[in-house]
Every structure is written in C-alpha cells, then in structure tokens.
Amino acid sequence: MQTLEYYQKEFISFLEEQEYIKEPRNLYDPVSYILNLGGKRLRPVLTLIAAELFGSDSKKALPAAMAVEVFHNFSLLHDDIMDDAPLRRGKPTVHEKWDVNTGILSGDVMLINSYEHLEGYNPDILKKLFLLFNRTAVEVCEGQQYDVDFETRNDVSIEEYLKMIEYKTSVLIGAALKMGAIVAGAPEDQQDLIYDFGRNLGIAFQLQDDYLDAFGDPEVFGKQVAGDIIENKKTYLYLKALELANAEDKDALQQLFESHPENPDEKVKKAKHIFSTSSSDKATQEAIKQFTEKAFESLNKVEAPAAGKQLLKAMGRNLMERTN
C-alpha cells in the first residue's frame, strides 16, 4: 500500500489526462470547469485504495474512480441548481457562470460520461459495476428528493433523516470502495464488508458536518457557520433537540425554525442554546461515535493486509476529528 497523498496524485494525474476540450464548447467547458474546482477527491481515492487493499494494482481502478468522481460532480452540479447556490468550493457555480439550461445539460452529459468510463472492463466486472452504480445513482436521487421533501414537513423522524443522509451522501462512499473491490476481484462477502465500512463512515461524516455547522470554529470551518439554522434545515441536531427538549424549548425551537429574520444572529444563538441545554449536541457526538465504530467493526472483518486497513482507519479518524 502507498500513502494517501500517492493515491491523490495518481488520480489527479489521470483526471488531467481526460479530454473535455471538445465541441460544443458550451456543453463541455462547464464539465471541465467543475471537475477542476478541486476538493479532497475522497471518493475516487477510496476506490484506488480498495483495489490495492484486495491485491490489485490501483491503476486498474482508475477508470472506476473516474466514474465515481464524474458522477459525484454531476450530482453537485444539479444540486447547486436546485439550491440556487452561488458558490461551489469558493468559485461561481456552473449555473451562475453560464446559465441554468447549460448547467442542466452539462450535468446530463456528465452522468452519461460517468458510465462511459466503465466500458473498458471485462463483461463480468462491468456487469457488477453497472449493477452497483445503477442502484447507487437511484439512491442518491431518492436521497435528494427526501431532502427536498423535508423542507416542507414538520414531522420528519430521526430514522427518516438518517435514511436521507445515507442515500444522499454515504451510499456513494460505500460504492466507491466496493467498486475498487470489484475491480480487484474480491469475494462478495468482502465487497459487502468494505461497502458497509464506507456507508457507516459516510453517515458519521454527515452527522459531523451537521455538528460543525452549528458548533464549528468560524475561522476554520470553511463555510458559513450556522447556515443550517439560518435556512431552517431539519438536521440531526434539530430533530434530537425536539426529542430531548422540554415542552417550552421544543415550542421555541419549532418557532425559530419557521422564522426568517433579516438579522439571524439572535435566532442562531437561541437555537444553539436549546441544542446545548437539551443535550442534543452531546447526543449528536455520540451518534457520530456509534456510526464510526460500526464502520470500523466492518473494516476489522475485512480479510486484507493490516497496512491497508490502517490507512483506511486513519482516514476515518481524520474525517471524524476534522474541524472543517
């Protein structure tokens, strides 16, 4: 096994070799633009690591890793349109830099292109990759719809919320790892274990994001702190506070999350106070710990060299200990 930085460089070099300078330029320039905005490249790197974990050369997994990265960025492009987001990784979103119609069409071609990257694998591997990729793509869309539906619902349960973040975020992390295992020809039970590792780690990652949005350090968080509170998003923190808070605080929190004040500072302060007094903040941290432990339980059962498993464990710990 190599270092995390090695796999990142390997993938970025492969990404830079891809040809997106073609006609019509207004279709393909946005594709090149969003793919080169940067980011951690977490998902494709996991595909490469999983391939080597199960005894393959990571280079054989590069097309699968590219499929994952293109699909992920396609989903971000369309999410940005749905959210009317002005920025992505500190740069103008595609629909802002071009227009909404261009963003929709460029996203469509990215989805198709993600499948094209898998075409070079032999039929047996290709079928397994397609079945997993298809299921994952559908679940990501379902997760996005749940997220949209929750904006107008006042009866969202914690179980529903966990299902939403599992579909919207964590299934693609699990799939990225399992695709590397498929390319390496790992046994099905091992593929499932590495998938479960990624799926549970992805849930923990999103819960950590929820927590940091409210309680992260503004100097290091990297985006607007308390954005979820300002936008009335029903995160795990909010739902757990409704479960744990006394009747008075519960009513106050619900009223806060129906308001849109011009200056949201007091709203944010009151919401965070209820999160703390109800111990929702501690319950969220405990849930993060539980899902991380579930992830590591699956990883421990994987039959692979200890060095590779240690690399994945270190990545998991870093994700959970992050401050941005």
C-alpha positions as CSV (number, residue, x, y, z in Angstrom):
1,M,0.0,0.0,0.0
2,Q,1.0,3.6,-0.7
3,T,0.3,6.8,1.2
4,L,-2.9,8.8,0.8
5,E,-1.0,11.5,-1.0
6,Y,0.2,9.0,-3.5
7,Y,-3.3,7.9,-4.5
8,Q,-4.5,11.5,-4.6
9,K,-1.7,12.4,-7.0
10,E,-2.3,9.3,-9.1
11,F,-5.9,10.2,-9.5
12,I,-5.4,13.8,-10.3
13,S,-2.8,12.9,-13.0
14,F,-5.4,10.6,-14.5
15,L,-8.1,13.3,-14.3
16,E,-5.8,15.8,-16.1
17,E,-5.4,13.3,-19.0
18,Q,-9.1,13.3,-19.7
19,E,-10.2,15.2,-22.8
20,Y,-13.0,17.6,-22.2
21,I,-12.0,20.3,-24.7
22,K,-14.4,19.5,-27.4
23,E,-17.4,20.8,-29.2
24,P,-19.9,22.2,-28.5
25,R,-17.8,24.2,-26.0
26,N,-20.8,25.4,-24.0
27,L,-21.6,21.8,-23.2
28,Y,-18.1,20.6,-22.3
29,D,-16.4,23.7,-20.8
30,P,-18.7,23.6,-17.8
31,V,-17.8,19.9,-17.3
32,S,-14.1,20.7,-17.3
33,Y,-14.7,23.6,-15.0
34,I,-16.5,21.7,-12.2
35,L,-14.1,18.8,-12.4
36,N,-11.2,21.1,-11.9
37,L,-12.5,23.1,-9.0
38,G,-10.5,20.9,-6.6
39,G,-11.8,19.2,-3.5
40,K,-10.4,16.3,-1.4
41,R,-11.2,13.7,-4.1
42,L,-12.2,11.4,-1.3
43,R,-14.4,9.1,-3.2
44,P,-12.1,8.2,-6.2
45,V,-9.1,7.8,-3.8
46,L,-11.1,5.3,-1.8
47,T,-11.7,3.3,-5.0
48,L,-8.0,3.2,-5.6
49,I,-7.2,2.2,-2.0
50,A,-9.8,-0.6,-2.0
51,A,-8.4,-2.0,-5.2
52,E,-5.0,-2.3,-3.8
53,L,-6.4,-3.5,-0.4
54,F,-7.7,-6.6,-2.2
55,G,-4.5,-7.3,-4.2
56,S,-4.9,-5.3,-7.4
57,D,-2.9,-2.6,-9.0
58,S,-4.6,0.7,-8.2
59,K,-4.1,1.8,-11.8
60,K,-6.7,-0.8,-12.9
61,A,-9.2,1.0,-10.8
62,L,-8.6,4.5,-12.2
63,P,-11.5,4.3,-14.7
64,A,-13.9,3.2,-12.0
65,A,-12.5,6.0,-9.7
66,M,-13.1,8.5,-12.5
67,A,-16.7,7.2,-13.0
68,V,-17.3,7.9,-9.3
69,E,-15.8,11.4,-9.4
70,V,-17.7,12.4,-12.5
71,F,-21.0,11.1,-11.1
72,H,-20.3,12.9,-7.8
73,N,-19.7,16.2,-9.5
74,F,-22.8,15.7,-11.8
75,S,-24.9,15.4,-8.6
76,L,-23.3,18.5,-7.1
77,L,-23.9,20.5,-10.3
78,H,-27.6,19.7,-10.3
79,D,-27.9,20.1,-6.5
80,D,-26.4,23.6,-6.9
81,I,-29.2,24.4,-9.4
82,M,-31.9,23.1,-7.1
83,D,-30.5,25.1,-4.2
84,D,-29.7,28.2,-6.3
85,A,-26.3,28.1,-4.7
86,P,-24.0,30.9,-5.9
87,L,-20.6,29.2,-5.0
88,R,-19.0,25.8,-5.1
89,R,-15.6,25.5,-3.4
90,G,-15.3,29.2,-3.4
91,K,-15.9,29.7,-7.1
92,P,-19.1,30.6,-9.0
93,T,-21.4,27.5,-9.6
94,V,-21.9,26.4,-13.2
95,H,-25.4,27.8,-13.5
96,E,-24.1,31.2,-12.2
97,K,-21.1,31.2,-14.5
98,W,-23.1,30.1,-17.5
99,D,-26.9,29.6,-17.0
100,V,-29.4,27.1,-15.7
101,N,-30.1,25.4,-19.0
102,T,-26.3,24.9,-19.6
103,G,-26.0,23.5,-16.1
104,I,-28.8,21.0,-16.6
105,L,-27.4,19.8,-20.0
106,S,-23.8,19.7,-18.9
107,G,-24.9,17.7,-15.8
108,D,-26.8,15.3,-18.1
109,V,-23.7,14.6,-20.2
110,M,-21.6,14.1,-17.1
111,L,-24.0,11.4,-15.9
112,I,-23.7,9.6,-19.2
113,N,-19.9,10.1,-19.3
114,S,-19.6,8.5,-15.8
115,Y,-20.8,5.3,-17.3
116,E,-18.6,5.6,-20.3
117,H,-15.5,5.4,-18.0
118,L,-16.5,1.9,-17.1
119,E,-16.8,0.5,-20.6
120,G,-13.2,-0.9,-20.7
121,Y,-13.7,-3.5,-18.0
122,N,-14.3,-7.1,-19.0
123,P,-18.0,-8.2,-19.1
124,D,-18.1,-9.9,-15.8
125,I,-16.7,-7.0,-13.9
126,L,-18.6,-4.5,-16.0
127,K,-21.9,-6.1,-15.1
128,K,-21.1,-6.0,-11.4
129,L,-20.0,-2.4,-11.6
130,F,-23.1,-1.4,-13.6
131,L,-25.5,-3.1,-11.1
132,L,-23.9,-1.3,-8.1
133,F,-23.6,2.0,-10.0
134,N,-27.2,1.9,-11.1
135,R,-28.5,1.2,-7.6
136,T,-26.3,3.9,-6.1
137,A,-27.4,6.5,-8.6
138,V,-31.1,5.8,-7.9
139,E,-30.5,6.0,-4.2
140,V,-28.6,9.3,-4.5
141,C,-31.6,10.8,-6.4
142,E,-34.0,9.4,-3.8
143,G,-31.9,11.0,-1.0
144,Q,-32.0,14.3,-2.7
145,Q,-35.8,14.1,-3.1
146,Y,-36.2,13.2,0.6
147,D,-34.0,16.3,1.4
148,V,-36.3,18.5,-0.7
149,D,-39.5,17.0,0.9
150,F,-38.2,17.5,4.4
151,E,-38.0,21.3,3.8
152,T,-41.9,21.5,3.9
153,R,-42.5,18.8,6.5
154,N,-42.7,19.2,10.3
155,D,-43.0,15.5,11.1
156,V,-39.6,14.3,10.0
157,S,-38.3,11.5,12.2
158,I,-34.7,10.7,13.1
159,E,-34.9,7.4,11.2
160,E,-36.1,9.2,8.1
161,Y,-33.3,11.8,8.4
162,L,-30.7,9.0,8.8
163,K,-32.1,7.3,5.7
164,M,-31.9,10.6,3.8
165,I,-28.2,11.2,4.6
166,E,-27.4,7.5,3.9
167,Y,-28.9,7.8,0.4
168,K,-27.7,11.3,-0.4
169,T,-24.2,11.0,0.9
170,S,-23.0,7.7,2.3
171,V,-24.1,5.2,-0.3
172,L,-21.7,6.8,-2.9
173,I,-18.8,6.5,-0.4
174,G,-19.7,2.8,0.1
175,A,-20.0,2.3,-3.6
176,A,-16.6,3.9,-4.3
177,L,-14.9,1.4,-2.0
178,K,-16.9,-1.6,-3.3
179,M,-16.1,-0.7,-6.9
180,G,-12.4,-0.9,-6.1
181,A,-13.1,-4.3,-4.5
182,I,-15.0,-5.5,-7.6
183,V,-12.2,-4.4,-9.9
184,A,-9.8,-6.4,-7.7
185,G,-12.0,-9.5,-7.9
186,A,-12.6,-9.6,-4.1
187,P,-15.1,-12.2,-2.8
188,E,-18.7,-10.9,-2.4
189,D,-18.6,-11.0,1.4
190,Q,-15.5,-8.8,1.4
191,Q,-17.1,-6.4,-1.1
192,D,-20.1,-6.1,1.2
193,L,-17.9,-5.5,4.3
194,I,-15.9,-2.7,2.6
195,Y,-19.2,-1.2,1.4
196,D,-20.6,-1.2,5.0
197,F,-17.5,0.4,6.2
198,G,-17.9,3.3,3.7
199,R,-21.7,3.5,4.2
200,N,-21.4,3.9,8.0
201,L,-18.4,6.2,7.8
202,G,-20.4,8.4,5.4
203,I,-23.3,8.7,7.8
204,A,-20.8,9.6,10.6
205,F,-19.2,12.2,8.2
206,Q,-22.5,13.9,7.5
207,L,-23.5,14.0,11.2
208,Q,-20.1,15.5,11.9
209,D,-20.9,18.1,9.2
210,D,-24.2,18.9,11.0
211,Y,-22.5,19.4,14.3
212,L,-19.7,21.5,12.8
213,D,-22.3,23.7,11.0
214,A,-23.6,24.8,14.4
215,F,-20.6,24.5,16.7
216,G,-17.6,24.7,14.4
217,D,-15.0,27.5,14.6
218,P,-15.8,30.2,12.0
219,E,-12.1,30.7,11.4
220,V,-11.6,27.1,10.2
221,F,-15.0,25.7,9.2
222,G,-14.6,26.9,5.6
223,K,-18.2,27.9,5.0
224,Q,-21.0,29.9,6.7
225,V,-21.3,28.7,10.3
226,A,-25.0,28.1,11.4
227,G,-26.1,28.0,7.8
228,D,-28.4,25.1,8.6
229,I,-30.1,27.0,11.4
230,I,-30.5,30.1,9.2
231,E,-32.0,28.0,6.4
232,N,-34.3,26.1,8.8
233,K,-32.7,22.7,7.9
234,K,-34.0,19.8,10.0
235,T,-30.7,18.3,10.8
236,Y,-29.9,15.6,13.4
237,L,-29.2,18.3,16.0
238,Y,-32.6,19.8,15.4
239,L,-34.5,16.5,15.4
240,K,-32.7,15.2,18.5
241,A,-33.4,18.5,20.3
242,L,-37.2,18.1,19.6
243,E,-37.0,14.7,21.1
244,L,-35.0,15.7,24.2
245,A,-36.0,19.3,25.0
246,N,-38.7,20.2,27.5
247,A,-42.1,21.4,26.1
248,E,-41.3,25.1,26.3
249,D,-37.9,24.8,24.5
250,K,-39.4,22.4,21.9
251,D,-42.1,25.0,21.0
252,A,-39.5,27.8,20.9
253,L,-37.2,25.8,18.6
254,Q,-40.1,25.0,16.2
255,Q,-41.0,28.7,16.1
256,L,-37.4,29.6,15.5
257,F,-37.2,27.2,12.5
258,E,-40.3,28.8,11.0
259,S,-38.7,32.3,11.0
260,H,-36.6,34.2,8.5
261,P,-35.2,37.2,10.3
262,E,-33.1,39.7,8.4
263,N,-30.5,39.5,11.2
264,P,-30.3,35.9,12.2
265,D,-27.7,36.3,15.0
266,E,-30.3,36.1,17.8
267,K,-32.1,33.1,16.2
268,V,-28.8,31.2,15.9
269,K,-27.9,32.0,19.5
270,K,-31.2,30.7,20.8
271,A,-31.2,27.6,18.7
272,K,-27.7,26.7,19.8
273,H,-28.6,27.3,23.4
274,I,-31.5,24.8,23.0
275,F,-29.2,22.3,21.3
276,S,-26.9,22.5,24.3
277,T,-29.5,22.6,27.2
278,S,-31.3,19.6,25.7
279,S,-28.0,17.7,25.3
280,S,-28.8,17.4,21.5
281,D,-25.2,18.4,20.9
282,K,-23.9,15.5,23.0
283,A,-26.3,13.1,21.5
284,T,-25.1,14.0,18.0
285,Q,-21.5,13.5,19.1
286,E,-22.5,10.1,20.5
287,A,-24.2,9.2,17.2
288,I,-21.1,10.2,15.3
289,K,-19.0,7.9,17.5
290,Q,-21.5,5.0,17.1
291,F,-21.5,5.1,13.3
292,T,-17.8,5.4,13.2
293,E,-17.4,2.3,15.5
294,K,-19.9,0.4,13.2
295,A,-17.7,1.4,10.2
296,F,-14.5,0.1,12.0
297,E,-16.3,-3.1,13.0
298,S,-16.9,-3.9,9.3
299,L,-13.3,-2.9,8.4
300,N,-11.9,-5.2,11.1
301,K,-13.7,-8.2,9.5
302,V,-12.1,-7.5,6.1
303,E,-9.6,-10.1,5.2
304,A,-6.8,-7.9,3.9
305,P,-3.2,-6.7,4.9
306,A,-3.1,-4.7,8.1
307,A,-1.3,-1.8,6.4
308,G,-4.1,-1.1,4.0
309,K,-6.8,-1.3,6.8
310,Q,-4.7,1.0,8.9
311,L,-4.7,3.6,6.1
312,L,-8.5,3.4,5.9
313,K,-8.8,3.7,9.7
314,A,-6.5,6.7,9.7
315,M,-8.6,8.3,7.0
316,G,-11.8,7.6,9.0
317,R,-10.3,9.1,12.2
318,N,-9.1,12.2,10.4
319,L,-12.6,12.7,8.9
320,M,-14.2,12.4,12.3
321,E,-11.7,14.7,14.0
322,R,-11.8,17.4,11.4
323,T,-12.8,20.9,12.1
324,N,-13.8,21.9,8.6
